[in-house]
Amino acid sequence: MPSNKLGLIAGSGDLPLSLANHAKAEGRDVFIVGIAGFAEDKLLNQFDHKVISVGEVGKQLKALKEADVDEVCFAGIVKRPDFQNLKLDAKGLFILPKVIAAASQGDDALLRVLVQTIEGAGLKVVGADDVLSNLLVEAGALGKITPNQQDIKDIEKAADIAAQIGKLDIGQGAIVCDGLVLAVEAQEGTDLMLERCALLPSNLRGTADKPRGVLVKRPKPVQERRIDLPTIGLQTLRGLKAANLAGVAFEANSALLIDREKLIEYADSNNLWIYGFEA
């Protein structure tokens, strides 16, 4: 049985609301620490919360402890801050040297410092998949559409590229079409990577009539898996369609699927596939 009260440190996107609603449906109380400038009204309007700057770590910890949460989960998108103009409290100043040192190593190193800080305060950190296990993408095709032989070859190549850039803590994703690498993900994120891909000449990727090419996302080998697992939402599928790609593949049991039924319905009606591959 899950602990009674869940604390969510929430950024933007659909994941925080999905997790909060699921916890509430299970009878759990939910408290939100909304990161200022990122947490969205659709979440904050429904749950007890405080909005706190990303650099005010002491205030975040105090709010979570005063709310008497049993577990803490990070969810949603928070872009890397401008450290020169970051609003800090005493705790934020104390860990700032660690944060800056970790930030130079990559996003995952930075996330590990945040997890260690939360756990060092005596709070238990859990992953989104611990809160909502059916978010995880299983192996195989999730809808009616399945990848063809060329798609499988492209998945294998893109998965290898994603693993290589992941070792360097660069990003989680790559796009490949007919063996040609079209894009790799870095700080811009998946949506902007797909927008870049959509600007490429049509001979390098698919067309509306004949979509080609695959997006693959997988965790970095150095990943702190309780935070920032690859996530797919409707915006991802809309980006695939706009770029005339054939589908998206994820490492099985290592990626999160938000609003599964809606995603599968969208994919089926737009001739897209969603596929989980074995690591």
C-alpha positions in Angstrom: 0.0 0.0 0.0 1.3 3.5 -0.8 2.0 6.0 2.0 -0.8 8.2 2.8 0.3 11.7 1.7 2.1 12.4 -1.6 4.2 15.6 -2.1 4.6 16.6 -5.7 7.4 19.0 -6.8 5.7 20.1 -10.0 6.8 21.7 -13.2 4.9 22.1 -16.4 3.1 19.6 -18.6 0.5 16.9 -18.1 2.4 14.5 -15.9 1.9 16.3 -12.5 -1.9 16.5 -12.9 -2.1 12.8 -14.0 -0.1 11.7 -10.9 -2.0 14.0 -8.5 -5.4 12.8 -9.9 -4.3 9.1 -9.6 -3.1 9.6 -6.0 -6.4 11.3 -5.1 -8.4 8.5 -6.7 -6.5 6.0 -4.5 -7.6 8.0 -1.4 -4.2 9.7 -0.9 -3.9 13.3 0.2 -1.8 15.4 -2.2 0.3 18.5 -1.6 1.9 20.4 -4.4 5.2 22.4 -4.4 4.7 24.3 -7.6 7.9 25.6 -9.2 7.3 29.3 -9.9 7.1 30.0 -13.6 6.5 26.3 -14.5 3.7 24.8 -12.4 0.3 25.3 -14.2 -3.0 26.5 -13.0 -4.8 23.4 -14.1 -2.9 21.6 -11.3 -2.7 24.3 -8.7 -6.4 25.2 -8.9 -7.3 21.6 -7.8 -4.8 20.8 -5.0 -3.4 22.3 -1.8 -0.2 23.9 -2.9 2.6 26.5 -2.4 4.4 28.1 -5.4 8.1 28.5 -4.7 11.1 29.5 -6.8 13.4 26.7 -8.0 16.3 28.2 -6.0 14.4 28.5 -2.7 15.2 24.9 -1.7 14.8 25.6 2.0 11.3 26.9 1.5 10.5 23.8 -0.6 11.7 21.5 2.1 9.9 23.4 4.9 6.6 23.4 2.9 6.8 19.6 2.3 7.6 18.9 6.0 4.8 21.2 7.2 2.4 19.4 4.9 3.5 16.2 6.6 4.0 14.3 3.3 5.2 10.7 3.4 6.7 10.5 -0.1 8.0 13.1 -2.6 7.8 12.8 -6.4 9.3 15.1 -9.0 7.0 15.6 -12.0 6.9 17.9 -15.0 9.2 20.1 -16.9 11.5 22.6 -15.3 14.1 24.2 -17.6 17.7 24.7 -16.4 17.8 28.1 -14.5 19.9 31.1 -15.1 22.3 30.7 -12.1 23.4 34.3 -12.2 19.9 35.6 -11.7 18.5 32.8 -9.6 16.5 33.7 -6.5 18.1 31.7 -3.6 17.3 31.2 0.1 19.8 30.1 2.7 19.5 26.4 1.8 19.8 27.2 -1.9 23.0 29.2 -1.3 24.4 26.3 0.8 24.0 23.7 -2.0 24.7 26.2 -4.8 28.4 25.1 -5.3 27.3 21.5 -5.6 24.5 22.5 -8.0 26.9 24.5 -10.3 29.5 21.7 -10.3 26.8 19.2 -11.2 25.3 21.4 -13.8 28.6 21.5 -15.7 28.4 17.7 -15.9 24.9 17.5 -17.3 21.3 17.4 -16.4 21.3 14.1 -14.7 24.1 15.0 -12.3 22.1 18.1 -11.4 19.0 16.0 -10.7 21.0 13.7 -8.5 22.0 16.7 -6.3 18.3 17.6 -5.9 17.3 14.1 -5.0 20.2 13.9 -2.5 19.1 17.2 -0.9 15.5 16.0 -0.5 16.6 12.7 1.0 19.1 14.4 3.2 16.2 16.3 4.8 14.7 12.9 5.7 12.1 12.7 3.0 11.5 9.7 0.8 11.8 10.3 -3.0 9.8 8.0 -5.3 9.5 7.9 -9.1 6.4 8.7 -11.1 6.2 5.0 -12.0 6.0 4.2 -8.3 2.9 6.4 -8.0 1.3 5.3 -11.2 2.7 2.0 -12.5 0.5 1.7 -15.6 2.2 4.8 -17.0 5.1 2.6 -18.1 5.3 1.5 -21.7 5.4 -2.2 -22.2 7.2 -4.2 -25.0 5.5 -4.3 -28.4 3.1 -2.2 -30.3 0.5 -0.3 -28.2 -2.1 0.3 -31.0 -3.3 -1.1 -34.2 -0.3 0.2 -36.3 3.0 -1.7 -36.1 6.5 -0.7 -37.3 7.6 -2.3 -40.5 11.1 -3.9 -41.2 12.7 -0.6 -42.1 11.2 1.0 -39.1 12.7 -1.7 -36.9 16.2 -1.1 -38.4 15.8 2.6 -37.8 14.7 2.0 -34.2 17.8 -0.1 -33.6 20.1 2.6 -34.9 18.3 5.5 -33.1 18.3 3.5 -29.9 22.1 3.0 -30.2 22.6 6.7 -30.8 20.3 7.7 -27.9 22.4 5.4 -25.7 25.6 7.0 -26.8 24.5 10.6 -26.3 23.0 9.4 -23.0 26.4 8.2 -21.8 27.5 11.8 -22.2 24.4 13.1 -20.4 23.4 15.1 -23.5 19.8 13.9 -24.1 17.4 11.0 -24.4 16.3 10.9 -28.0 17.2 10.6 -31.7 15.4 10.6 -35.0 16.5 8.3 -37.8 14.9 7.8 -41.3 16.1 5.0 -43.6 19.3 4.8 -41.7 20.0 8.5 -41.8 20.3 10.4 -38.6 18.0 13.5 -38.8 18.3 14.9 -35.3 19.5 14.2 -31.7 18.0 15.7 -28.6 20.0 18.1 -26.5 18.8 21.0 -24.3 15.9 22.1 -26.5 13.8 19.0 -25.6 11.7 16.6 -27.7 9.1 19.1 -29.0 11.7 21.5 -30.5 13.7 18.6 -31.9 10.6 17.5 -33.8 10.0 21.0 -35.0 13.6 21.1 -36.4 13.0 17.8 -38.1 9.8 19.1 -39.7 11.9 21.8 -41.4 14.1 19.3 -43.2 13.6 18.6 -46.9 10.8 16.1 -47.6 13.3 13.7 -49.4 15.0 13.2 -46.0 11.9 12.2 -44.1 8.4 11.1 -44.8 5.4 12.8 -46.5 1.8 13.2 -45.3 0.9 10.3 -47.7 3.9 8.1 -46.8 5.3 8.8 -43.3 8.8 7.6 -42.7 11.4 7.8 -39.9 11.3 7.1 -36.2 11.7 8.9 -32.9 13.4 6.9 -30.2 13.6 7.9 -26.6 15.3 6.0 -23.8 16.8 6.7 -20.4 20.4 7.8 -20.2 22.7 5.0 -18.8 23.5 7.4 -15.9 19.9 8.3 -15.3 18.4 9.0 -11.9 15.4 6.9 -12.8 13.1 8.5 -10.1 13.3 11.7 -12.1 13.0 12.6 -15.8 12.2 9.2 -17.4 11.3 9.7 -21.1 7.7 10.7 -21.4 5.2 10.7 -24.2 2.1 12.9 -24.4 -0.2 14.1 -27.1 2.1 16.9 -28.0 4.8 14.3 -28.9 2.4 12.6 -31.3 1.3 15.9 -32.8 5.0 16.6 -33.4 5.5 13.3 -35.1 2.6 13.9 -37.4 3.8 17.4 -38.3 7.3 16.0 -39.2 5.7 13.1 -41.2 7.4 10.5 -39.1 6.0 7.0 -38.9 6.1 6.5 -35.1 7.8 6.7 -31.7 9.7 3.9 -29.9 10.6 3.7 -26.2 12.7 1.3 -24.2 10.1 -1.0 -22.6 9.4 -0.4 -18.9 11.6 2.7 -19.0 9.3 5.4 -20.3 6.0 7.1 -19.2 2.8 7.2 -21.3 0.4 10.0 -20.3 -3.3 9.4 -21.0 -2.7 6.0 -22.6 -6.2 5.6 -24.2 -6.1 9.1 -25.8 -2.6 8.5 -27.1 -3.5 5.1 -28.7 -6.7 6.6 -30.2 -4.8 9.5 -31.7 -2.0 7.2 -33.0 -4.5 4.8 -34.6 -6.5 7.5 -36.2 -3.4 9.2 -37.6 -1.5 6.1 -38.9 1.2 6.4 -36.2 2.7 3.6 -34.2 3.9 3.6 -30.5 6.3 0.8 -29.8 8.2 -0.5 -26.8 11.5 -2.3 -27.6 13.5 -4.5 -25.2 16.7 -2.9 -23.9 
